[in-house]
Amino acid sequence: MPALVLRDERSRSLWFENYVMTYLERDLRALSNISSLPDFRRIMRVASMRLGQILNESEIALQTGVPQATVHRYLNLLEISFLTFRVPAYAVDRTKRLIKSPKLYWGDVGLALHIAGLAEPTGALLENIILQDLLC
């Protein structure tokens, strides 16, 4: 965990950037053919900034200028590669649980912080940390 070992901000930032590059260039290519790495990076950034919010792929498509079908595919790739996960909506009626939109969270809050360009976890990022502790 770079946040525990690497003490200065520059070293942590370099480590996270190399991690993202390795993920994009090696791991993601093994999973699927990404047509545009800049589009994928924008979607990763928006997803990190919308952490803890109800997932609305149409809004992400509008914000990034990427077709909704591509946003859906890229978000699924983030989930398949365990960078993000979705928490289903809660409803007493089980059918409504399937229909309502889930919330999006990250598997690594440090990476989400780096991608979002934030220095400290606050708000939904703290919620993400607590959720990870509850899931483990």
Secondary structure, 3 states (H helix, E strand, C coil): CHHHHCCCHHHHHHHHHHHHHHHHHHHHHHHCCCCCHHHHHHHHHHHHHCCCCECCHHHHHHHHCCCHHHHHHHHHHHHHCCCEEEECCCCCCHHHHHHCCCEEEECCHHHHHHHHCCCCCCCHHHHHHHHHHHHC
